[in-house]
Amino acid sequence: MEQYDIVIAGAGPAGLTAGIYAGREGLKAIILEKALKGGMGNVAPLVLNFPGFKSITGLELLKRIGDHASGYMDIKESEEIQKVEKMDGKIMVTTNKNEYAAKSLIISTGTKYRELGVPGEQEFIGKGISYCSICDGMFFRGKEVLVVGGGNSAAEHALHLNDIGCKVKMVHRRDELRAQKYLQDKIKKEGIPIVWNSVVKEIKGDTFLKSVVIYDRVRDVEEELDIAGMFIAVGEIPSSQLAGPIGVEIDRGGYIITDKDQKTNVPHVYAAGDVTGGLKQIIVACAEGAVAAESAYNDIKMEE
Ligand code: NAP
């Protein structure tokens, strides 16, 4: 079994930065990522608030952070953690490929997309429905698309799809967006129409998505819109399932609870990034990853 000082679960901005800091402290660390390194940051069309970069795509920023981290340790992609246990003062991590024993664990597993949970959604995922405009937007150039949601992600999807030549409309359940003001201003400037106070009730099609039924909650009327694509951005759910089996506390929303040193209630287990909730920004995830790695380092040194 491979022995490490730190196993880092998840290779988003938090995990990758934790890797850089752990590596620089001379710790033997490894990052395990169930998919590809970069996490949700990869799909941000444009990042305009990461210090040092006036404007950079999420993909490019995370590639740079990933390359930086790779200089310090192995990053195992497509390696999913299946089990975490505490045993004889060690943390045992079992993946679909290997087993690891570590002195400490940093959980930086991020979040996943929340689904709408309406009829037709599962059926048309990948056949007109997407959660990622950067990945799939180009398939809908020149076609009618609907973006569902009122947060930063929905606003960014709408703007990106508009930029690449889709005919975009947004639908939001309230009468104002939650997205930051600069995004709202851009949406207004671009003239992207918004269907207010409305929710998606049903998604219809045959082989591909063809239309969507929306319900106006104020006027109490239903309308069927013909669309070729639908981008859903109605928030995120924390990927905190590693927490429970080792007794790490989560809050009512499922986010891992940490102190200011990114320590959880379980000794030698830390959490960083979106999985801890709070301000979901790449810069915050990076900072939490750095703090988590330094805390793990200090705790290991104290016990030596
Ligand atoms: P979010 O901020 O939680 O917004 C989710 C949106 O979906 C809200 O407008 C919400 O409506 C709506 N919604 C939730 N459940 C719904 C349902 N069942 N049916 C219809 N609408 C529903 O999520 P997000 O936009 O994915 O962003 C996630 C986090 O990442 C946020 O903290 C965000 O600030 C951050 N983020 C930041 C940036 C950036 O800084 N540029 C970019 C992307 C994401 P209500 O408004 O009525 O609640």
Residues whose N, C-alpha, C, O or C-beta is under 5 A from the ligand:
A	BS01	NAP	L116 G149 G150 G151 N152 S153 A154 R173 R174 R178 A233 V234 G235 E236 G278 K280
